Amino acid sequence: MTEDEFWSARPVLEHIKQFAHARMCAPFAVLGAALPRAVGIIPPVNCLPPPPARSSINLFIALCGPSGAGKGTSE
């Protein structure tokens, strides 16, 4: 899958890419900042089904880069 195919796969991905370009941010960094917010609104009673065991939905993202690279702007 190419990068263009990825961003055009869903309307919400196209919107995230368009938003990132409007804010002059890297689209994948904006996606990385948006995904934990989306996972954070899922109630903890919703779990992934077995096997091997029920587990909660967790996601950790680290935006890394030197000072001024746009980490804060992406958030």
N, C-alpha and C positions, 0 to 999 in steps of 0.2 A: 504494500500500500504506500503510495506516495504521500507527501505532506499535503498536497492539494486535495487528494482523495480523502484524507483524514478530516480536514477542516470542512469539507463539503458533505460528509457522511450524515450529519444531523444539523437541523436548523440552529440548535443551541450552540453547537461548535462554531458555526459560521458567525453567530452573534458574538461569541467570546473573541474570536479572531478580529472581527470588525471593531469591537470595543478596545482591544489591545492596540490596534493600529491607531485608533483615534487618540489614545492616551500616550502614544509613542512608546509602547512596552512590547516586550517579547510575548507573542501569543501563548507559548508553552508555559511561561512564567505566570501569566494571568490564569491559565487553566489550572496550574499547580496551586494557586491561591484560592481558586473557586471550589475545587474538589473537596478540601476539608470542610468548608462551609456547608456544602451540600450533604456530606456525611454527618456533620454535626447536628442537622435538624432531624435525622432519623432517630426515633425514640429508642432507648436502650432495650426495650422489650422485643424489638425486631432483631432477630438473629439469623445467621446463615444456617441452613438445615444440615443435619448429619448426612453422610458420614464424614469424618470419624466422630465428631461430637458437635453439639451446638456451639456456636461461637459468635461473639459480638462483631459488629462491623466497625473496623478501625482503619484509619489511614493516617500516615505520617508523611509530610512533605517538607523538604528543606530547600529553601531558595538560597543558593550559595553564589557568592561573587564578591569582588572588591567593592570598596566604598564608592558609591555613585553609579553602580551598575544597574540600578533600577529595581532592586528588590522591594523597597517600600512602595514604589509607584505601582508595581504589579499587584500589591495587596489592595 
